[in-house]
Amino acid sequence: KEWIIGGDSSGALLWRIMWAIRRNTGRYAMPRYKEAERAQMRDEARRRLLAAAVDEFAREGYERANINRISQAAGFAQGTVYNYYPSKRGLFEAVVSDIARRHCDLVLQAAASAAQPAQRLERFLAAGFAFVQGYPAAAGIVIPALYGTDSVARDLVRRAYAPLYHYVEQEIVQAAVLDGQFRLVDTGVATALILAVYLGGCSPNEESAPLRANARTLAGLVLEGLRGDQSR
């Protein structure tokens, strides 16, 4: 016999339950799917705009860079940048932050793989120079901003690259002094020296190419000065 509940067979009741589930699932799952798709499209648009902005800022510099050219180079209509970034300054900040994140991640990961401060310095320089050689547009944006007259851009780069400064100061200079590998030096001066050498090698000009090609030799010269008489 069929089991009757309120005049409906069990099969009819089951069908009605399944229909209600499908109806509700369709009602609530579809907007979630569409929202996920929209988020993916927004992320892809930002990626394309950032890539176009890197080329524009590296080629033209911040002042001459044009927002409409960036939008069009990314495959969008003029002014599309403003749908994703509040201003040219906001876009430039996003570009610098993205470059610095990738740059710092690569360099710090390479340096941290060494047990001794001297080895960390060598790997720090080698990884950083490799990044610049593989991504020359990055140096074409960061170095001019760091040494340019735009104080806002300069401060932005300094903040974005603060992890490199702190790593050199703490894990290379201070660690080597405490371990007796470096003579007693002002850690701030020693850190500034290492970063000046590093940034010189990262500079996007032909004169810096020999530095990038000889990271080990460069590290040896810096280490010799920091070790002083202890190396003799």
ROZA-450509 format. One record per residue (C-alpha): residue in three letters; x, y, z. Coordinates in pm, whole numbers, plus 32768, in hexadecimal, padded with zeros to 4 digits. Layout:
<rs>
{ala {X Y Z}}
...
</rs>
This chain:
<rs>
{lys {8000 8000 8000}}
{glu {8069 8168 7FCA}}
{trp {80AA 8236 80FC}}
{ile {7FBA 835A 80ED}}
{ile {7FFD 84A2 81A4}}
{gly {7F01 85B1 817C}}
{gly {7E85 8516 803A}}
{asp {7FDE 8506 7F94}}
{ser {809C 83C7 7F4E}}
{ser {8202 83AD 7FCD}}
{gly {827D 83CE 7E64}}
{ala {81BA 850E 7E2B}}
{leu {822F 859D 7F76}}
{leu {8399 854B 7F24}}
{trp {8373 85F2 7DCF}}
{arg {82E8 872C 7E6D}}
{ile {8406 8739 7F69}}
{met {850C 870F 7E57}}
{trp {8463 881A 7D84}}
{ala {8469 890C 7EAA}}
{ile {85DC 88C3 7EE5}}
{arg {8630 8902 7D78}}
{arg {8566 8A41 7D76}}
{asn {860D 8AC9 7EB0}}
{thr {8765 8A58 7E44}}
{gly {8739 8B07 7CFA}}
{arg {86BC 8C3E 7DA7}}
{tyr {87E3 8C60 7E96}}
{ala {8908 8BB2 7DEB}}
{met {88F0 8C6D 7CA2}}
{pro {8938 8DC9 7D35}}
{arg {8A60 8D36 7DF3}}
{tyr {8AE9 8CA5 7CAF}}
{lys {8AB6 8DEE 7BF7}}
{glu {8B5F 8EB1 7D0D}}
{ala {8C8A 8DC7 7D06}}
{glu {8C9D 8DF4 7B8E}}
{arg {8C90 8F6E 7BB1}}
{ala {8DA4 8F65 7CB7}}
{gln {8E7C 8E97 7BCD}}
{met {8E40 8F90 7AB5}}
{arg {8E9C 90B3 7B99}}
{asp {8FDE 9005 7C01}}
{glu {9039 8FC4 7A96}}
{ala {8FF3 912F 7A3D}}
{arg {90D3 91A7 7B58}}
{arg {91E5 90BB 7AE8}}
{arg {91D7 913F 7984}}
{leu {91D0 92A8 79F8}}
{leu {92FA 9271 7ADE}}
{ala {93C1 91CF 79C6}}
{ala {9374 92F0 78DC}}
{ala {93C5 93EC 79EE}}
{val {951A 934D 7A2D}}
{asp {9575 937B 78BE}}
{glu {94F3 94E0 78B8}}
{phe {959A 9552 79FC}}
{ala {96E4 94AB 799F}}
{arg {96E5 954A 7845}}
{glu {9658 96A4 7891}}
{gly {9695 96DC 7A02}}
{tyr {9585 9739 7AF8}}
{glu {954E 98A0 7A88}}
{arg {952D 9853 7913}}
{ala {946C 970E 793F}}
{asn {930C 9724 78AF}}
{ile {91E1 9676 7948}}
{asn {9126 9658 77FE}}
{arg {9250 95B5 7755}}
{ile {9260 94BB 7873}}
{ser {90ED 9467 7850}}
{gln {910A 9438 76D8}}
{ala {924A 936B 76F1}}
{ala {9192 9283 77DF}}
{gly {907D 925A 76DC}}
{phe {8F7A 9339 7782}}
{ala {8ECF 9482 7735}}
{gln {8F69 95CB 77A2}}
{gly {8F39 9613 7912}}
{thr {8F04 94A8 7976}}
{val {9022 94C8 7A6F}}
{tyr {8F43 959F 7B4A}}
{asn {8E50 947E 7B77}}
{tyr {8F60 93C6 7C34}}
{tyr {904F 94CF 7CBC}}
{pro {8FF6 9626 7D47}}
{ser {9107 96E7 7C90}}
{lys {9250 96CE 7BD6}}
{arg {92FD 96E0 7D26}}
{gly {9229 95C0 7DA5}}
{leu {9283 94F1 7C73}}
{phe {93F5 9543 7C9E}}
{glu {93E1 94D9 7E0A}}
{ala {9346 938D 7DA2}}
{val {945B 9358 7CA1}}
{val {9572 93A1 7D9B}}
{ser {94D0 92C7 7EA5}}
{asp {94B1 91A4 7DB2}}
{ile {961B 91C4 7D3D}}
{ala {969E 91E4 7EA1}}
{arg {95D9 90B7 7F1A}}
{arg {9663 8FD6 7E0C}}
{his {97C0 9067 7E28}}
{cys {97CF 9044 7FA3}}
{asp {973D 8EE5 7FA1}}
{leu {9844 8E69 7EAC}}
{val {996D 8F12 7F52}}
{leu {9911 8EBC 80B8}}
{gln {98C5 8D54 8064}}
{ala {9A18 8D2F 7FBB}}
{ala {9AD7 8DDA 80D4}}
{ala {9A26 8D19 81E7}}
{ser {9A9D 8BD1 8151}}
{ala {9C02 8C20 81C5}}
{ala {9C73 8BD6 8327}}
{gln {9D88 8CDC 8341}}
{pro {9D67 8E58 8319}}
{ala {9E79 8E65 820F}}
{gln {9DC2 8D64 813C}}
{arg {9C7B 8E1C 8173}}
{leu {9D16 8F58 80E5}}
{glu {9D93 8EA5 7FB0}}
{arg {9C43 8E00 7F70}}
{phe {9B8E 8F46 7FBB}}
{leu {9C52 8FF9 7EAC}}
{ala {9C3F 8EDB 7DB1}}
{ala {9AC6 8EAE 7DD4}}
{gly {9A80 9022 7DC3}}
{phe {9B53 9052 7C8D}}
{ala {9AAF 8F23 7BE9}}
{phe {9958 8FBD 7C2C}}
{val {99BE 9102 7B85}}
{gln {9A54 904F 7A59}}
{gly {9918 8F86 7A2C}}
{tyr {982E 90AC 7A6B}}
{pro {98E6 91E7 79F4}}
{ala {97A9 92B9 79F7}}
{ala {97A3 9297 7B73}}
{ala {98F1 9346 7B97}}
{gly {9881 9448 7A99}}
{ile {9768 94A9 7B86}}
{val {97F3 9476 7CE4}}
{ile {9952 950A 7CC6}}
{pro {98EA 9655 7C24}}
{ala {97D3 967A 7D24}}
{leu {98C3 9637 7E43}}
{tyr {99C0 973B 7DD0}}
{gly {98D2 9830 7D2A}}
{thr {9843 9979 7DA2}}
{asp {96E3 98F4 7DE4}}
{ser {96E3 98CF 7F5E}}
{val {959A 980E 7F63}}
{ala {961C 970C 7E6D}}
{arg {9765 96F7 7F28}}
{asp {96B9 96B3 8074}}
{leu {95D7 95B3 7FCD}}
{val {9703 94EE 7F4C}}
{arg {97B3 9500 809C}}
{arg {9684 9476 8151}}
{ala {964E 9364 8050}}
{tyr {97B9 92F4 8068}}
{ala {97D9 9312 81E2}}
{pro {97E9 9193 8209}}
{leu {9933 9190 8149}}
{tyr {99C8 929E 8226}}
{his {9965 91EC 8365}}
{tyr {99E8 909E 82E8}}
{val {9B3D 912C 828E}}
{glu {9B54 91E3 83D9}}
{gln {9AE9 90C2 84B8}}
{glu {9B40 8F7E 8404}}
{ile {9C81 8FE8 8359}}
{val {9D27 910C 840E}}
{gln {9CB7 90DA 8576}}
{ala {9CCE 8F5F 855D}}
{ala {9E33 8F74 84D5}}
{val {9EA2 906D 85DF}}
{leu {9E13 8F9A 86FA}}
{asp {9EB6 8E63 8669}}
{gly {A007 8F0F 864D}}
{gln {A010 8EF8 84D1}}
{phe {A003 9074 84A7}}
{arg {A0C8 9170 856F}}
{leu {A002 925A 864B}}
{val {9F59 9351 8566}}
{asp {9E31 943A 856B}}
{thr {9D1E 9353 84EE}}
{gly {9C63 9471 844B}}
{val {9D95 94DA 8382}}
{ala {9DE7 9373 831F}}
{thr {9C7F 9335 82B5}}
{ala {9C7A 9474 81E7}}
{leu {9DC1 940C 8141}}
{ile {9D3D 92B6 80DD}}
{leu {9BF8 9346 8057}}
{ala {9CB0 9455 7F96}}
{val {9D82 9349 7EED}}
{tyr {9C4B 9279 7EAF}}
{leu {9B7F 9395 7E1C}}
{gly {9CA8 93FB 7D46}}
{gly {9CA9 92A0 7CB0}}
{cys {9B31 92B0 7C79}}
{ser {9B47 93FC 7BC2}}
{pro {9AC8 93D9 7A5A}}
{asn {9BFE 9451 79A2}}
{glu {9D23 93B4 78F0}}
{glu {9E1E 9426 79F5}}
{ser {9D75 9347 7AF8}}
{ala {9D80 920E 7A20}}
{pro {9ED9 919D 7AA2}}
{leu {9E55 91AC 7C06}}
{arg {9D2A 90D2 7BB2}}
{ala {9E08 8FD8 7AFF}}
{asn {9EF8 8FB4 7C26}}
{ala {9E26 8F98 7D5F}}
{arg {9F20 8EB3 7E0D}}
{thr {A047 8F9C 7DCE}}
{leu {9F7A 90C6 7E3D}}
{ala {9F12 9014 7F7C}}
{gly {A07E 8FBD 7FBF}}
{leu {A0EA 9129 7FA6}}
{val {9FD8 9197 8095}}
{leu {A02A 907F 8189}}
{glu {A19C 90D4 8183}}
{gly {A150 9234 81F0}}
{leu {A063 91C6 8304}}
{arg {A150 90BF 838A}}
{gly {A273 91AD 839B}}
{asp {A3AD 9127 8444}}
{gln {A2F8 8FEA 84B0}}
{ser {A319 8F60 8350}}
{arg {A496 8F7C 8355}}
</rs>
